[in-house]
Amino acid sequence: MLERHTIEANGLAIAYGVTGDGPPLVLLHGATSAGGDGFRAQIARFARAFRCYVPDARGHGGTRWDASRGFSYATLVDDLAAFLDALGLDRPHLLGVSMGAQTALGYAIRSPDRVGSLVLVGLSVADEPRRSVVRRLLDVERIERDDPRFAADLARRHDPVQGPGAWRTLLRAMAEAIDRESPPSPAEIRRAVVPALVAVGDRDPIVPVDQAWALARQLPDARLLVLPAAGHEAHAQRAGLFNEACEWFWRSIGTVGG
């Protein structure tokens, strides 16, 4: 069970959960999710070998941020750097999903000597189909019209701390950021000299398998995991296989015992 805390970092009161013992593992959720919700199938298992830290990104869950003031993926990297510094975490292992994977990769590009390893789930560094699909998935009017259950989940997850209706502002701000910002270049990706596992679902509508393969090829020390019959949240949809593959990866680099 996660112990809930907040810590001041980069001008935010970052809400996070923590559990387990061992080297630090920071789990970074995807867009529209929140820390505990994003890793229900991982936390208990990984806490056997790691001290797991599960922060809420700005504007998500318990980390208050008015998204109408703007949203950028570079700022998420700044938030992560400040969070790690505030907690004094030395060379943590990073596991990120989608937006969280982009944040983890951005931090590893900036500070590879401060990262123990990377697990990147559902990440593409190509503009398409990522931009077109994500723009549709974050369309507030479509969600309210076609998926009221998801709209209710978003309100439950974000509005108690962010304010009534804040999830709508958040989604619109993230969609604008997707349109405005470019993914890292191959030269930038090669700076992330860190052991990495790149995971993708074979039915991911945002990240085709060939794009995940290309990312793994560009990273200096990466392995590719393709999870069958899984979409964008492959870590949750094929949790058993994903968890075993992560443990194999961490054993292979000497992080956890056999």
Order of alpha helices (4+ residues) and beta strands (2+ residues): beta-beta-beta-alpha-alpha-beta-alpha-beta-alpha-beta-alpha-alpha-alpha-alpha-alpha-beta-alpha-beta-alpha-alpha
